[in-house]
Amino acid sequence: MPGYGSPEYLSGSQHPTRKKKSSWLVAAIAAVLVLVVGGGGVYAFNTLSGGGTQPHEVLPGNAIAYARVDINPSAGQKLALFGFSRKFPSASERLGTGDDPRRALFDNLKQETGDDLKAVDYARDVEPWLGDRLGLAAVPGKNGNNPGLVVAVEVKDEAAARAGIPKLKIKTGFTFLNGYAIFGETQADADRYAAEAGSSPLSSNANFSEDLAALGDPGVFSFWGSLGELTKAFGDQGIDQNTLAAAKNARFVGALRFDSSYVELTGVVRGFEQMNGVGTPETVKMGTLPASTAAAISFSGVSENLGAQWNKSLATLTATPGFGQFLDQLQSRYGITLPADLQTLLGKSLTLSLDEKGLDPQAPVPTIGALLTTDVNKAQEVLNKVERVLNDSGAGVKLTRVPAGDSLAVSNSPEYAGQLAQEGALGDDEGFKLAIPEADKANFAVFVNLDKLEKLYLQSLPENSRKDLQPLRAAGVSAIQDGDNSRITLRIVVG
């Protein structure tokens, strides 16, 4: 049976102030930041168990959104975080100092609340009971009211927590369940949330469990939510009805986690139904770019979406003074027809790239290029029109075009256009493979080779900043869509 916090431990039954509510979220974020920058990584590395009860095991199963901070994650995450931190001099200098992210959480809360916590001592009043995990959940409001917020804080010693929590002067109700303090806006709320979680926790929610399994390791920070339920709770916020219908059964889940070579923020959207007229987009061809690529962006499926959304977009654009006249001029003077010509250039997929040679300070202009997977003949005709527009504007740009099967390579450099038309070796680069996982399946990708770009900014920075930024090797964002499910990943690669 869970023990319940007695009313005398509360400072009142009134609702907490907005400031008090925000303190928990701010403090949780502060703990994550301390963990990421290095000092907290050492604290977490000291114990490799990573076991025990997770917040979703003590929060109500009807939650519509959930977030978790864990400074005692799996052993693999601790080892990865340790290896990652070692790449940065400032973090290495702090290794072994035993910095405690829980103190950072408390210090942030103390700063937010001002004099309320002036007499509270962390070592005496908080450290003896505060555990390593914190979870927050939004639950449906009663009788159609706004959603409620329930917080679960891991405790090491319930008796110490009973004595220490009231000293924090947080005007909420609280009780205990399976090694956690459960907080609600009132004592009645806290008791109700604990009772609901005791009989049907979030961990028993089938959708949540399946989504968490699809995510994999939840890392040091994770989150989950039901898009359909959140829309019901907070309103549609002007979202069009087709999108709302497609998202009615959709959920999202994500995590911040580490490898010794990168940190990643990854998210999965499941159950988002395909909208009418919008199929699964093509995979992009970023891996076939030249090995000298310094940065690139690839996307597909935009042409189809543009056609479906053009009239709505046009109404917005033409509201801008002079834009309607500009569109008329493109049609009458240059023969550019929108959206058809733009759809031709976007094609099935489009890749834009920046070559390393274009970064030379002595170069007159950057070396840029594009790889269009489209109707090559139609694209040539559209590019002729675009060149006339550029030349009349005084840009004087000459675009070299080289057909390559079902694609067209275009660049302001004849040499680079030829390279783009051939099978390049970017996909074999180790930094690229780490930054863009499963590049051959991606429908969208952004890649930046920081080793090639650092010449533009590194030497102008202070020495300490240079040392911490130099290990950064590459960055990437990629998205993979598979039917009703999609995954997006952001990675920062170090070396």
ABEGO torsion letter per residue (X at the ends): XBBBBBAAABAEABBBBAAAAAAAAAAAAAAAAAAAAGAAAAAAAABAAGBEBBAAAABBAABABBBBBBABBBAAAAAAAAAAAAABAAAAAABGAGBBAAAAAAAAAAAAAEAAAAABBAAAAAAAABBABBBBBBBBBBGGBBBBBBBBBBBABAAAAAAAAAAAGBBBBBBBBGGBBBBBABAAAAAAAAAAAAABBAAABAAAAAAAAAAEBAEABBBBBBAAAAAAAAEAGGBBAAAAAAAAABBBBBBBBBBAABBBBBBBBBGBBBBBGBBBBBBBAAAABBAABABBBBBBGAAAAAAAAAAAAAAAAAABBGAAAAAAAAAAAAGBBOAAAAAAAAEABBBBBBBAAAABAABABBBBBBBBBBBAAAAAAAAAAAAAAAAAAGAGBBBBBBBBEABBBBBABAAAAAAAABBBAAAABAAAAAABBGAAABABBBBBBAAAAAAAAAAABBAAAAAAAAABABBBBBBBBBEABBBBBBBBBBX
